[in-house]
């Protein structure tokens, strides 16, 4: 409840928040935290394309030999997810 008063020395009256004000307060308290300035949002399609391209380069580096497509994908996924999170992993040589 909020208290309002006119002039000093007069009695104050108590007002109750309206349902709309209460709803707005709850909605703002339940919002997800905002992204920090400069952070880019990566969509699922863009993330998938980045992983696919990186996995392709891993396969190319090993001469497309063996049945390691899943290993290439998982390695690429870990690298891209780390990049998206802002943690650069050292290059694997």
Secondary structure, 3 states (H helix, E strand, C coil): CEEECCCCCCCCEEECCCHHHHHHHHHHHCCCCCCCCCCCCCCHHHHHHHHHHHHHHHHHHCCCCCCCHHHHHHHHHHHHHHHHHCCCCCCCC
